[in-house]
Amino acid sequence: MKAYHQFRTYLICLLLALPFGSAMADEYSDAIDLFRNAGASSWFVDNSYGYAVFPTIGKAGFIVGGAHGKGRVYARGKHTGDTSMTQLSVGFQLGAEGFSEIIFFEDKRAYDEFTSGNFEFSADATAVAITAAATASAGSTGSSAGVSGGKKDATNVGNYSKGMATFTVIKGGLMYEAVLAGQKFSYTAL
């Protein structure tokens, strides 16, 4: 039992440390550029009404898990507010990872829904997991995912669902999970 508590403490510390591991002044620009050059999400960067970008989300779990990250919301290319994401999950899971996430808003209605205060993805929400480089691995934050290795592979990957499209890129770590999880977001206008 002592080993379980030590492992759980380690995972919690790792979860809390991951979002701060690469704190840089231009981390948001770097994350946006990552998705702009990742193939499947590149079209969305220049053609969506707006987006919420999370440079680093830390995720860890051992039976019970969680994820957390801070981000920024943009409309028409202008920073309009800050957001945070929290995810709790229950089920078989083990490990820790860090990933970047971007949520595109197809129109003002989707943007307004996300920025209305507290937003939560429904159980049928999906994310497209993309590889930004040959050494990256892919993961998802929904019930299904597609994978794109580059622009040539991205022709039919990623669509808007209820006005939003979500993409993730794994930054590092290893995690196995078969869980029920939901992402909850808070928003604070500038």
N, C-alpha and C positions, 0 to 999 in steps of 0.2 A: 504494500500500500504506500510505503514511503517513496518508492521509485515513481509511482503514479503521480504523487504530489510534486516531486521534483521535476518530472517531465512536464507537467501542467504549468508549473511556474516558469520553466524555460520557454515554453511556447507562448505564454502570455507576454513575457519580456521581449521575445522576438517579434511578436505582433505589434507591440508598442514601439519598438525600435525601427521597424522597416519604413514607416512613413517619413522618418527623419534622416535616413541613411544617405540620401543624396540631395540634401537641402541646398539648392543653388538659386540665385536671383532669377535666372531665366529658365527654371525647371518647367514652367507652363509653356513657354515658347518651344522648348525642346520637345515636350510631349505632343504639342500640336504638330510640329514638324515630323515627328515620328509617325503619327497617323496620316499626315499628308503624303508621306513617302511610302506607306505600307501597302499600297495596292488597293485592297478591298475598300478601304475607308477614304482614299484620296479624293474621290469625286464628291463625297459628302462635305469635306472641309470647306470647299469653295461654293457649294450649292445648297447648303442648308440655311434655315433662318437663323440658327444659333446652335450652341453646343455647351455642354458641361464637360470639363476635362479634369481628370484626376491623374497627376503625374505618377504617384505611387500610392497603391493601396496595399496594406499589409494584411495577410490572411494566415491564420494558424488554427489547428484543431487537433483534438484528441477526444473522440466521441462527441463532445460539444466544442463548437468552434466559433470563430468570429473574424470579422474583417472591419477595417476602418481606414478611411482616407479623407483628405481635404482636397478641395478643388475650387475651380473658378467657373463662372457661367458667363457666356458671351452671347450677344445678340448683334447680328450684322457686323461682326468683327470687333465690337466694343465690349470691354469688361463691364458687366452690369451688377455683379454680386459674387458672393462666396457661397460655397456649398460644402457639406460633409456627407459622407456615406457611412452607414453602419449596417453590418450584416451579421445576424446570428444564425447558426445552423445546428441541427441535431441529426445524428445518423452516423454511419461508419465513415470516419475520416481520420487521417493521420498525416501530420507534416506541417509545413509552412511555406509560403511563397509570397512574392511581391509581384504586382502587376499594375499596368497602366490601363485606364479605362476612359472612353469618351462616349458621350450620349449626344446624338445629333437630334435637333428639333426640326421637323419638316416645315413647320409654319408657326405663326404667332400663337395659335391655339395650343399647340404642344408645349411651346416655351412657357406660356402663361400657366399651364397645368403643372409643369415642373416647378416653377417659381412661386406657386401659390402659398407656399409655407412648408408643409411636410408632404412629401411625395413618396409613394412606395410602388415598386414594380409588382404587377400581378403575378400569380403563379405560372402563367403561360408566357412570361417574358423570356426572350432569348437574346443571346449575344453571339456575335461572330468573333471567333478567336482567330487572330491573324499572326503570322510570323513576320517580324520586321527584318530579320536577318537569318542567315542560314543556321546559326547556332541557337536561335531562340526556339523555345517550345511553345505550344499553344494550350490554352485552357478556356473555359467558358464560365459565365455567371448566370446561366439560364438552363432551360430544359433541353436545348439543342444548340449546336454550333456548326459553322462551316469553317474551313481553313483555306487561306490564300497564301501562296508563297511569293507573290509579286503581282505587278500590274497585269501581266499576261494571263494570270490565273484568276483574276478577279472579276471577270465579266458578269457572272450571275451570283456573286456572293454578296449578301447584305441587302436588306430591304427595310423600308419603314414599316413599322407595325404600330398602329394607333398613333401615328405621327412621330414616332421615335425610332432611332436605329442605334444600337449599342455595339461597340467594338472593344476588344481587350487584347493586350499584348503582355505575355509573361515576361517579367524582368529577371526572375531568378527564384530558386527554391524548388522544392519537390513536394507535391501534396497529392494524396489519393483520397478521393471522397465519393460517397454515394449518399447524398444528403438532400434534405428539403431546406431551402434557404431563400430568404427574401431580402432585397436591398431596400433600405429606407434612407431618404435624403432629406436634409434640412437646407434651407436657403435664407441668406441674409443679403438684402439689397445694399448697394453702396450708398 
